[in-house]
């Protein structure tokens, strides 16, 4: 099974560091210390990381459903797909 070598925020160069910071702002958090692994999988392509973060924000945090409902749906979809997170 292929693996993607993540570049964590603490080792990010200037462009990726800016992308991580913008990703966290887009997702509604601030700072740089933590980046979800799903987003770190795009660490070699900062522009793609930003597009994925925007899509995640739109799909996961937009709309009128309560957060608990959205998280339950995400959990069920992940479980159905045998996703470990």
VEXLUM-677618 format. One record per residue (C-alpha): residue number from 0; x, y, z. Coordinates in Angstrom, 2 decimals, padded with zeros to 5 digits. Layout:
N
<node pos="NUM" xx="X" yy="Y" zz="Z"/>
...
This chain:
85
<node pos="0" xx="000.00" yy="000.00" zz="000.00"/>
<node pos="1" xx="001.52" yy="003.38" zz="-001.00"/>
<node pos="2" xx="002.13" yy="005.94" zz="001.70"/>
<node pos="3" xx="002.34" yy="009.70" zz="001.42"/>
<node pos="4" xx="005.14" yy="011.33" zz="003.42"/>
<node pos="5" xx="003.45" yy="014.18" zz="005.26"/>
<node pos="6" xx="005.20" yy="017.47" zz="005.91"/>
<node pos="7" xx="004.00" yy="018.53" zz="009.36"/>
<node pos="8" xx="003.51" yy="022.24" zz="010.16"/>
<node pos="9" xx="006.70" yy="022.39" zz="012.27"/>
<node pos="10" xx="008.79" yy="021.36" zz="009.21"/>
<node pos="11" xx="006.89" yy="023.36" zz="006.60"/>
<node pos="12" xx="008.66" yy="025.81" zz="004.33"/>
<node pos="13" xx="007.30" yy="029.34" zz="003.83"/>
<node pos="14" xx="004.73" yy="028.49" zz="001.12"/>
<node pos="15" xx="003.37" yy="025.45" zz="002.94"/>
<node pos="16" xx="003.40" yy="027.32" zz="006.26"/>
<node pos="17" xx="001.19" yy="030.02" zz="004.72"/>
<node pos="18" xx="-001.09" yy="027.33" zz="003.28"/>
<node pos="19" xx="-001.43" yy="025.62" zz="006.67"/>
<node pos="20" xx="-002.25" yy="028.93" zz="008.33"/>
<node pos="21" xx="-004.83" yy="029.79" zz="005.69"/>
<node pos="22" xx="-006.27" yy="026.25" zz="005.91"/>
<node pos="23" xx="-006.78" yy="026.67" zz="009.65"/>
<node pos="24" xx="-008.48" yy="030.04" zz="009.12"/>
<node pos="25" xx="-010.71" yy="028.52" zz="006.44"/>
<node pos="26" xx="-011.64" yy="025.62" zz="008.72"/>
<node pos="27" xx="-012.43" yy="028.02" zz="011.57"/>
<node pos="28" xx="-009.39" yy="027.52" zz="013.76"/>
<node pos="29" xx="-006.31" yy="029.67" zz="014.09"/>
<node pos="30" xx="-002.63" yy="029.01" zz="014.67"/>
<node pos="31" xx="-000.28" yy="026.52" zz="013.07"/>
<node pos="32" xx="000.46" yy="023.84" zz="015.65"/>
<node pos="33" xx="-001.97" yy="021.20" zz="014.39"/>
<node pos="34" xx="-003.05" yy="020.20" zz="010.90"/>
<node pos="35" xx="-005.35" yy="017.21" zz="010.40"/>
<node pos="36" xx="-003.58" yy="014.30" zz="008.70"/>
<node pos="37" xx="-006.11" yy="014.34" zz="005.88"/>
<node pos="38" xx="-004.90" yy="017.88" zz="005.08"/>
<node pos="39" xx="-001.23" yy="016.99" zz="005.59"/>
<node pos="40" xx="-001.67" yy="014.44" zz="002.81"/>
<node pos="41" xx="-001.72" yy="017.46" zz="000.46"/>
<node pos="42" xx="001.44" yy="018.96" zz="001.99"/>
<node pos="43" xx="003.47" yy="018.51" zz="-001.20"/>
<node pos="44" xx="000.90" yy="020.60" zz="-003.12"/>
<node pos="45" xx="-000.04" yy="023.67" zz="-001.02"/>
<node pos="46" xx="-002.49" yy="024.98" zz="-003.64"/>
<node pos="47" xx="-004.32" yy="021.64" zz="-003.58"/>
<node pos="48" xx="-004.29" yy="021.70" zz="000.24"/>
<node pos="49" xx="-006.11" yy="025.04" zz="000.17"/>
<node pos="50" xx="-008.69" yy="023.77" zz="-002.32"/>
<node pos="51" xx="-009.30" yy="020.67" zz="-000.18"/>
<node pos="52" xx="-009.67" yy="022.82" zz="002.95"/>
<node pos="53" xx="-012.24" yy="025.01" zz="001.21"/>
<node pos="54" xx="-014.18" yy="021.94" zz="000.08"/>
<node pos="55" xx="-014.01" yy="020.49" zz="003.59"/>
<node pos="56" xx="-015.31" yy="023.75" zz="005.05"/>
<node pos="57" xx="-018.13" yy="023.87" zz="002.56"/>
<node pos="58" xx="-019.13" yy="020.22" zz="003.00"/>
<node pos="59" xx="-018.43" yy="019.89" zz="006.71"/>
<node pos="60" xx="-019.20" yy="023.22" zz="008.32"/>
<node pos="61" xx="-021.54" yy="025.11" zz="006.00"/>
<node pos="62" xx="-025.30" yy="024.74" zz="005.95"/>
<node pos="63" xx="-027.97" yy="024.67" zz="008.62"/>
<node pos="64" xx="-027.58" yy="021.25" zz="010.23"/>
<node pos="65" xx="-026.34" yy="021.18" zz="013.83"/>
<node pos="66" xx="-022.66" yy="020.32" zz="014.22"/>
<node pos="67" xx="-023.48" yy="017.08" zz="016.07"/>
<node pos="68" xx="-025.56" yy="015.90" zz="013.10"/>
<node pos="69" xx="-022.82" yy="016.73" zz="010.60"/>
<node pos="70" xx="-020.23" yy="014.91" zz="012.70"/>
<node pos="71" xx="-022.50" yy="011.88" zz="013.00"/>
<node pos="72" xx="-022.89" yy="011.75" zz="009.22"/>
<node pos="73" xx="-019.09" yy="012.06" zz="008.81"/>
<node pos="74" xx="-018.57" yy="009.26" zz="011.31"/>
<node pos="75" xx="-021.03" yy="006.96" zz="009.54"/>
<node pos="76" xx="-019.51" yy="007.65" zz="006.12"/>
<node pos="77" xx="-015.99" yy="007.03" zz="007.48"/>
<node pos="78" xx="-017.09" yy="003.78" zz="009.08"/>
<node pos="79" xx="-018.83" yy="002.63" zz="005.89"/>
<node pos="80" xx="-015.63" yy="003.36" zz="003.96"/>
<node pos="81" xx="-013.44" yy="001.55" zz="006.53"/>
<node pos="82" xx="-011.64" yy="004.82" zz="007.18"/>
<node pos="83" xx="-009.51" yy="004.69" zz="010.34"/>
<node pos="84" xx="-010.28" yy="008.30" zz="011.26"/>
